[in-house]
Amino acid sequence: MTEEVFFANHFAIILPTGKESNTIHQHHIISNKTTAYPMLLTVDVGNSHTVSGVFDGKKLLHQWRLKSDRDKTADELAIRYHSLFQMEGIHKEDITAFILCSVVPTLETSWLAFAAKYLSGCITAPISVSHRTNTCITVRTDNPSEVGADRIVNAVAAWDHFKTALIAIDFGTAITFDCVSKKGEYLGGTIHPGIGISLDALAGRTAKLPRIDLNRRPGVVIGTNTVDAISSGMLHGFGGMIDRMTRLLRAEMLRKNNEKINIIATGGMAELIAPYCSSIASIDPLLTLTGLRLIYESNLGAE
């Protein structure tokens, strides 16, 4: 995938240039078969937000970020996405493929029902990513079924980008670190409370501390009022945690194999925290959607 890299402070933000052809009549070879590029709907269902995007071949045409409502039915999803598609000039019949990763079981069921009922143009069966899905990554954990689908997807996209050992950091409801070997083996990682739920817990479990907006960044570490003190604690504290965990994970990976280890971050809070740590070398806000596209292509070739 062609990319542009924008540097801000000491980290890079990777964004696709979108130079690939955007016609669905373009063809390519997958596993010795000629296959038309599909119009692919990718959906990443998180605990707090659902991010979705439409790819025409390798080009991301549109993306949306909505709150994850665990009670949404397939019909309610259809109403919501009919409006989104309509605003972008997309007909639901244009969607010819669908792939999903979800950490919310009820929404996984609703999304698969939505795809089966409303995406009549699909030329392949809807895919919901799990540890059993055909990917380029081998899961080497004690219980592969426990690994979140989004973590596998991020590992696929990051390894496809670097083709080296790597650590992928996802700033979601939880902050996850995922370690991948240079052979493309998912080794495991760590899970931490996310920034949003930490702020919620601080405000909800104390009598006088407010729920603050972290868009206001303190100029110094020592806060001279409550809001700045919380902001400093959250931003510098999480930045320090990122550096510490990256250092520990990198050292453990290097003990097993002396190899280059790249670091990449994604998720809604990645750009907020990156200036407060030194270990994040690049940010890809589209990492999960790109991973879903890559997994779809792998499974298309396996048919």
C-alpha positions in Angstrom: 0.0 0.0 0.0 1.4 3.4 -1.0 1.7 5.7 2.0 2.7 9.2 3.1 4.4 9.8 6.4 3.8 13.1 8.2 6.2 13.9 11.1 4.9 15.7 14.2 7.4 16.2 17.0 9.3 12.9 17.1 6.7 10.5 15.8 5.2 9.8 12.4 1.6 9.6 11.3 1.1 7.1 8.4 -1.8 7.8 6.1 -2.7 6.1 2.8 -2.2 8.3 -0.3 -5.1 6.7 -2.1 -3.2 6.6 -5.4 -4.4 3.1 -6.3 -7.2 2.8 -8.8 -10.6 3.2 -7.4 -12.5 1.2 -10.0 -14.2 -2.1 -9.1 -13.2 -3.4 -12.6 -9.5 -3.5 -11.7 -8.2 -7.1 -11.4 -5.3 -8.7 -9.5 -3.9 -12.2 -9.0 -4.5 -13.9 -5.6 -3.4 -17.5 -5.3 -3.2 -17.9 -9.1 -6.8 -16.8 -9.5 -7.9 -13.6 -11.2 -10.4 -11.9 -8.9 -12.2 -8.5 -9.3 -11.5 -6.1 -6.4 -14.6 -6.0 -4.2 -16.3 -3.1 -2.6 -15.5 -4.2 0.9 -17.3 -3.0 4.1 -14.9 -3.4 7.1 -16.2 -3.1 10.6 -14.2 -2.9 13.9 -16.6 -3.2 16.9 -14.9 -2.0 20.1 -16.4 -1.7 23.6 -16.8 2.1 23.3 -16.8 2.8 19.5 -17.4 1.1 16.2 -15.1 2.2 13.3 -16.2 1.1 9.8 -14.9 1.8 6.4 -15.6 1.0 2.7 -12.7 0.0 0.5 -12.7 -0.1 -3.2 -9.9 -2.4 -3.8 -7.0 -1.2 -1.7 -8.3 2.4 -1.5 -10.3 3.5 1.6 -13.2 5.6 0.2 -15.1 6.4 3.4 -14.9 5.7 7.1 -17.2 6.4 10.1 -16.7 6.3 13.9 -19.9 5.7 16.0 -20.6 4.8 19.6 -21.0 1.0 20.2 -24.6 0.4 21.3 -24.7 -3.2 22.6 -28.5 -3.4 22.1 -28.5 -2.4 18.4 -30.3 -5.0 16.2 -29.6 -5.8 12.6 -32.5 -3.7 11.5 -31.3 -0.7 13.5 -27.9 -1.0 12.0 -29.5 -1.1 8.6 -31.3 2.2 9.3 -28.1 3.9 10.5 -25.9 2.7 7.7 -28.6 3.4 5.0 -28.2 7.1 6.1 -24.4 7.0 6.1 -24.3 5.3 2.7 -26.8 7.7 1.3 -24.7 10.7 2.4 -21.7 9.3 0.5 -23.6 8.2 -2.6 -23.3 4.5 -1.9 -26.0 2.0 -2.6 -26.1 -1.1 -0.3 -26.0 -3.2 -3.4 -22.6 -1.7 -4.2 -21.1 -3.5 -1.2 -19.9 -6.9 -2.5 -17.9 -8.1 0.6 -18.1 -7.8 4.4 -15.6 -8.5 7.2 -15.9 -7.8 10.9 -13.9 -8.0 14.0 -15.8 -7.5 17.3 -15.0 -7.7 21.0 -18.8 -7.3 21.8 -20.6 -10.7 21.2 -24.1 -9.2 20.9 -23.0 -6.7 18.3 -21.1 -9.4 16.4 -24.4 -11.3 16.1 -26.3 -8.2 15.0 -23.6 -7.2 12.4 -23.5 -10.7 10.8 -27.4 -10.7 10.7 -27.2 -7.2 9.1 -24.8 -8.4 6.4 -26.8 -11.5 5.7 -30.1 -9.7 5.4 -29.2 -6.3 3.8 -26.0 -6.7 1.9 -27.5 -8.6 -1.0 -24.7 -7.8 -3.3 -22.0 -9.7 -1.4 -20.2 -12.3 -3.6 -18.6 -14.0 -0.6 -19.9 -15.1 2.8 -19.5 -12.5 5.6 -16.3 -13.0 7.7 -16.1 -12.5 11.5 -12.4 -12.7 12.5 -11.3 -15.1 15.2 -8.2 -17.1 16.0 -9.4 -19.7 13.5 -9.6 -17.2 10.6 -7.0 -17.7 7.8 -4.4 -14.9 8.3 -0.7 -14.5 7.8 -0.2 -14.6 11.6 0.2 -17.7 13.7 -1.1 -17.2 17.2 1.4 -18.7 19.8 -0.5 -18.1 23.0 -1.7 -20.5 25.8 -5.3 -20.1 24.6 -5.7 -18.6 21.2 -9.4 -18.3 21.6 -8.9 -15.7 24.3 -7.1 -13.3 22.0 -9.3 -10.4 20.9 -10.1 -10.3 17.2 -9.0 -6.7 17.0 -5.5 -7.6 18.4 -5.1 -10.3 15.7 -6.2 -7.8 13.0 -3.7 -5.2 14.3 -0.9 -7.7 14.3 -1.7 -8.7 10.7 -1.6 -5.1 9.5 1.5 -4.1 11.4 3.4 -7.2 10.3 2.4 -6.6 6.7 3.7 -3.1 6.9 7.1 -3.8 8.6 7.8 -7.5 7.9 9.9 -7.4 11.1 9.4 -8.1 14.8 7.1 -5.5 16.2 5.0 -4.2 19.1 1.6 -2.8 18.2 -0.1 -0.5 20.7 -3.8 0.1 20.5 -5.3 3.0 22.5 -8.9 1.8 22.9 -11.2 1.3 25.9 -8.3 -0.8 27.1 -4.7 -0.1 26.0 -3.2 -3.3 24.5 0.4 -4.1 23.6 0.7 -6.9 21.0 4.1 -8.6 20.2 4.8 -10.2 16.9 8.0 -12.0 15.9 9.8 -11.5 12.6 8.4 -14.8 11.4 4.8 -13.4 11.8 4.0 -15.2 15.1 1.7 -13.5 17.5 3.5 -13.9 20.8 1.0 -12.3 23.2 1.2 -9.0 25.0 -0.3 -6.9 27.8 -3.6 -5.3 28.6 -4.1 -2.1 30.6 -7.0 0.2 31.6 -7.6 2.8 29.0 -7.4 6.5 29.4 -11.2 7.1 29.1 -12.2 4.5 31.7 -9.4 5.7 34.0 -10.8 9.3 33.8 -14.3 7.9 34.5 -13.1 5.9 37.5 -11.3 8.9 38.9 -14.4 11.1 38.7 -16.8 8.3 39.7 -15.0 7.0 42.7 -14.0 10.3 44.3 -16.2 13.0 45.8 -14.7 16.2 44.4 -12.5 15.3 41.4 -14.2 16.3 38.1 -14.4 14.4 34.8 -12.0 16.5 32.6 -11.4 17.0 28.9 -7.8 16.0 28.0 -7.7 18.3 25.0 -6.4 21.0 27.4 -2.8 20.1 27.8 -0.8 21.5 30.7 2.4 23.4 29.9 4.2 22.1 33.0 4.2 18.9 35.0 3.3 20.5 38.3 -0.4 21.3 38.2 -1.4 24.5 40.0 -5.1 23.7 39.9 -7.2 20.5 39.9 -7.8 20.3 36.2 -4.1 20.7 35.3 -3.1 18.3 38.0 -5.3 15.6 36.6 -4.3 16.4 33.0 -0.6 16.2 33.9 -1.1 12.9 35.8 -3.0 11.3 33.0 -0.8 12.5 30.1 2.6 12.1 31.7 1.5 9.0 33.6 0.3 7.1 30.6 3.2 8.3 28.5 5.6 6.9 31.1 3.7 3.6 31.2 4.0 3.3 27.4 7.7 3.8 27.6 8.2 1.5 30.5 6.1 -1.3 29.0 7.7 -0.9 25.6 11.2 -1.2 27.1 10.2 -4.3 29.1 8.6 -6.0 26.1 11.4 -5.1 23.8 14.0 -6.5 26.2 12.1 -9.8 26.6 11.7 -10.2 22.8 15.4 -9.4 22.3 16.4 -12.2 24.8 14.7 -14.7 22.5 15.9 -13.3 19.2 18.3 -10.4 18.6 16.3 -8.7 15.9 15.0 -5.2 15.0 11.7 -4.4 16.7 9.4 -1.7 15.3 6.8 0.1 17.3 3.5 1.3 15.9 0.4 2.7 17.6 -3.2 3.1 16.7 -6.5 4.0 18.3 -8.3 7.2 19.2 -5.9 8.4 22.0 -2.6 7.5 20.2 -2.0 11.0 18.9 -2.9 12.5 22.3 -0.3 10.4 24.2 2.5 10.2 21.7 4.1 13.6 22.5 4.4 12.4 26.2 6.5 9.3 25.4 9.6 8.5 23.4 8.9 5.0 22.2 6.1 5.5 19.7 7.8 5.8 16.3 4.7 5.8 14.1 0.9 6.1 14.3 -1.5 4.5 11.8 -5.1 5.5 12.5 -6.3 3.0 9.9 -4.3 0.0 11.2 -7.3 -2.1 12.1 -9.3 -1.4 9.0 -6.3 -2.1 6.9 -5.8 -5.4 8.7 -9.4 -6.4 8.0 -8.8 -5.7 4.3 -5.7 -7.8 4.3 -7.4 -10.7 6.1 -10.3 -10.6 3.6 -7.8 -10.8 0.7 -6.1 -13.8 2.4 -9.4 -15.6 2.7 -10.5 -14.7 -0.8 -7.4 -16.3 -2.1 -8.0 -19.4 0.0 -11.4 -20.1 -1.5 
